[in-house]
Amino acid sequence: MTTDALHATIAASPQAIIFDFDGLLVDTEWAIYQSWARVYEREGHTLPLDLFNSCLGSGYTHWNPGEHLEKLTGKTYDWPAIDDLRQTEIVRDLEHEGLLPGALELLDHCAACGIPLAVASSSSRRWVGGWLEKLGIIHRFRGIFCRTDGYAVKPAPDLFLAALQCLGTPANRTLVLEDSRNGTLAAREAGIPCVVIPNRVTRHADLSPATARTDSLHSVHRRLAELS
């Protein structure tokens, strides 16, 4: 996927934009991955990034690292206790985390141009909403759609279709911004053009279902600004 693909995708879109959350607006996925990697290490195993990518964007519905570890070791684990410890570690590691580069500039540009926004995430509303509140940007989004609202997770298109209905724009004039393979598959199934911005967890994943690929939200902002 080339710069031309990015330019063509954005030029053909967007009357509205749908954002993923984890790994796109905030670099949460590295801390989550590290928390699982430590669990595996304590049991004498490694957790390859390409394998962990199987669950990104799907909320462990399609591949569960805990179930996989049990198959590797033949053991059962006290997952509530382990997950409590992982959550403590994740919160610690993300204590000073902010928006990823280019995110605030893009949000500001969309506000100035009257481009409505939504968030569609396979994470819980408590997690996503809590972060958006903490970062002071929750008011930027017309709608927030999460797994715990009752939608099927990605790669099913349901979250994106709900966001699309909220925004009231045609699929081909809306833009999805994603970072994971499951997210790009969901956008394709929903019929919405998708620009994927990989992060350090997803950069080696197969992201070919996306319409275009770029290295940061800065690139999306610059291209939108050129078209304004």
MOTA-V493241 format. One record per residue. N is the residue number from 1. OMEGA is omega as a letter, one per 20 degrees, with the letter a starting at -180 (* if undefined). NEAR is the number of other ideal C-beta (glycine too) atoms within 10 Angstrom. D_FIRST is the distance of its C-alpha to the first C-alpha in Angstrom with 1 decimal. Layout:
BEGIN
n;omega;near;d_first
N;OMEGA;NEAR;D_FIRST
N;OMEGA;NEAR;D_FIRST
END
This chain:
BEGIN
n;omega;near;d_first
1;a;15;0.0
2;r;10;3.8
3;r;12;7.1
4;r;9;8.0
5;r;15;6.1
6;a;20;7.9
7;a;16;10.9
8;a;15;11.2
9;a;22;11.0
10;r;23;13.6
11;a;12;15.6
12;a;12;16.1
13;f;25;17.2
14;r;27;19.1
15;r;15;22.8
16;a;22;22.5
17;r;26;20.3
18;a;30;20.6
19;q;24;20.2
20;r;31;20.2
21;a;21;22.7
22;r;25;22.8
23;r;25;20.2
24;r;25;18.8
25;r;26;21.9
26;a;20;23.9
27;a;19;23.2
28;a;23;25.5
29;r;21;23.7
30;r;16;24.6
31;r;20;28.2
32;r;23;28.2
33;a;21;26.7
34;r;16;29.3
35;r;20;32.1
36;a;19;31.3
37;r;17;30.9
38;r;13;34.4
39;r;21;35.9
40;a;18;34.6
41;r;11;35.9
42;r;10;39.3
43;r;12;39.4
44;a;8;38.5
45;r;13;34.9
46;r;9;31.4
47;a;18;28.5
48;a;10;25.3
49;a;16;22.2
50;r;9;20.4
51;a;12;23.4
52;r;21;23.7
53;r;22;20.2
54;a;18;21.8
55;a;22;23.8
56;a;28;21.5
57;a;29;21.4
58;r;23;24.2
59;r;19;27.3
60;a;15;28.4
61;a;16;29.0
62;r;16;26.9
63;a;15;27.5
64;a;15;30.2
65;r;20;30.5
66;r;14;34.3
67;r;11;34.9
68;r;18;32.9
69;r;20;35.1
70;r;15;38.2
71;r;8;37.2
72;a;13;36.7
73;a;13;40.0
74;a;6;42.2
75;r;9;43.2
76;a;7;43.2
77;r;14;42.6
78;a;8;43.8
79;r;15;40.4
80;r;8;41.8
81;r;9;43.1
82;a;16;40.0
83;r;14;37.8
84;r;11;40.2
85;r;13;39.8
86;a;19;36.0
87;r;13;36.0
88;r;11;38.4
89;a;16;36.2
90;r;19;33.1
91;r;10;35.1
92;a;10;36.4
93;a;15;33.1
94;a;17;31.6
95;a;8;34.8
96;a;5;33.4
97;r;15;29.7
98;r;13;28.5
99;r;18;25.4
100;a;19;22.2
101;r;12;21.3
102;a;18;20.5
103;a;23;21.8
104;r;18;25.1
105;r;17;24.0
106;r;25;21.6
107;r;22;24.5
108;r;12;26.9
109;a;16;24.9
110;r;19;24.7
111;a;13;28.4
112;a;10;29.2
113;r;11;27.4
114;r;7;28.7
115;a;20;25.4
116;a;20;26.6
117;r;22;25.0
118;r;24;25.3
119;r;28;24.6
120;a;31;23.9
121;r;30;24.4
122;r;31;25.7
123;a;21;27.9
124;r;14;31.5
125;r;15;32.6
126;a;10;34.9
127;a;18;32.1
128;a;27;29.7
129;r;18;32.5
130;r;12;34.2
131;a;22;31.3
132;r;19;30.7
133;a;11;34.5
134;a;13;34.6
135;r;17;31.9
136;a;10;33.6
137;a;17;30.7
138;a;15;31.8
139;a;9;33.1
140;a;18;29.8
141;r;21;28.8
142;a;14;30.3
143;r;16;29.9
144;a;20;29.2
145;a;25;28.6
146;r;23;29.1
147;a;22;29.9
148;r;15;33.6
149;r;13;33.8
150;a;9;33.9
151;r;20;30.4
152;a;15;28.7
153;r;21;26.0
154;j;31;22.3
155;r;21;20.9
156;a;19;23.5
157;a;21;22.6
158;a;19;26.0
159;r;28;25.3
160;r;29;22.6
161;r;20;25.0
162;r;20;27.8
163;r;29;26.0
164;r;24;25.0
165;r;12;28.7
166;a;18;29.8
167;r;22;27.7
168;a;11;28.8
169;r;21;25.7
170;a;13;24.1
171;a;16;21.1
172;r;13;19.0
173;r;14;20.1
174;a;26;19.5
175;r;26;16.5
176;r;29;16.1
177;a;24;15.1
178;r;30;14.9
179;a;27;14.6
180;r;29;15.5
181;r;24;14.7
182;r;27;17.9
183;r;32;17.0
184;r;28;13.7
185;r;22;15.9
186;r;30;18.6
187;r;31;16.6
188;r;18;15.5
189;r;16;19.2
190;a;23;20.4
191;a;14;18.4
192;r;27;17.0
193;a;21;13.5
194;r;27;12.0
195;r;27;10.2
196;r;26;10.3
197;a;26;11.8
198;r;21;12.8
199;a;18;16.3
200;r;12;18.5
201;a;23;19.2
202;a;26;15.9
203;r;13;13.6
204;r;12;14.2
205;r;20;14.1
206;a;11;12.1
207;a;22;9.9
208;r;10;8.2
209;r;18;10.5
210;r;26;8.9
211;r;22;8.0
212;a;23;5.7
213;r;21;6.0
214;a;25;8.4
215;a;12;11.5
216;r;16;14.3
217;r;23;16.1
218;a;16;17.2
219;r;20;14.0
220;r;25;14.5
221;a;19;18.1
222;a;17;17.7
223;r;19;15.7
224;r;21;18.3
225;r;13;21.1
226;a;10;20.1
227;a;11;20.4
228;*;8;23.7
END
